[in-house]
Every structure is written in structure tokens, then in C-alpha cells.
Amino acid sequence: MYFTDRGIEELDRRRGEEEVTLAWVAERLQEFTDTHPEFEAAVERFSTWLARLDDPED
């Protein structure tokens, strides 16, 4: 188990029943990056990965 698994599990436990849009997620990621600019590269990589999930070229 990675350290991040605990955060993912907490997210699922606390908010797993909610339905959200990707626009909502994008807004939260932007807020997070604004608050924690040191994680900008990780958020950028994650966002790009999500955006390209169904692109066979990536």
C-alpha cells in the first residue's frame, strides 16, 4: 500500500456516494494548486492523464 492510498480511501469513504462533474473536479484541482503550488507538476500530470485516458496514442 502506498501512502497515497490512505487519502484515496478516505476520499472514497467520505465522498464516494456523491456525483460530481469533471468541471467540479477541475475547479477543485485548480484551488488545490493555487493553495499548494509545490504540487503543480503532480496535478498537471494527473489532470493530463485523466484527460487522455481514452486516447490510444498516449
C-alpha positions in Angstrom: 0.0 0.0 0.0 1.3 3.4 -0.9 1.0 6.4 1.5 -1.4 8.0 -1.0 -3.8 5.0 -0.8 -4.9 6.3 2.6 -6.0 9.6 1.1 -7.8 7.8 -1.8 -9.5 5.5 0.7 -10.6 8.5 2.8 -12.0 10.2 -0.3 -13.9 7.2 -1.2 -15.2 6.7 2.3 -16.3 10.3 2.8 -17.4 11.3 -0.7 -17.8 8.1 -2.6 -21.6 8.3 -2.9 -21.5 11.9 -4.4 -21.9 12.5 -8.1 -19.8 15.3 -9.4 -18.9 16.7 -12.8 -15.4 16.8 -14.2 -15.7 20.6 -14.3 -16.2 20.4 -10.5 -13.1 18.3 -10.1 -11.1 20.6 -12.4 -12.1 23.6 -10.2 -11.0 21.7 -7.0 -7.7 20.8 -8.6 -7.2 24.5 -9.5 -8.0 25.6 -6.0 -5.6 22.9 -4.6 -2.8 24.1 -7.0 -3.4 27.7 -6.0 -3.1 26.8 -2.3 -0.2 24.3 -2.8 1.8 25.5 -5.8 4.6 23.0 -4.9 2.3 20.2 -6.2 1.6 21.9 -9.6 3.6 19.4 -11.5 1.8 16.4 -10.0 -1.6 18.0 -10.5 -0.7 18.8 -14.1 0.4 15.2 -14.7 -2.7 13.7 -13.1 -5.0 16.1 -15.0 -3.3 15.3 -18.3 -3.5 11.6 -17.6 -7.3 11.8 -16.8 -7.9 13.9 -19.9 -6.2 11.4 -22.2 -7.5 8.1 -20.7 -9.3 7.2 -23.9 -6.6 8.4 -26.3 -4.9 5.3 -27.8 -1.9 7.4 -28.8 -1.0 8.2 -25.2 
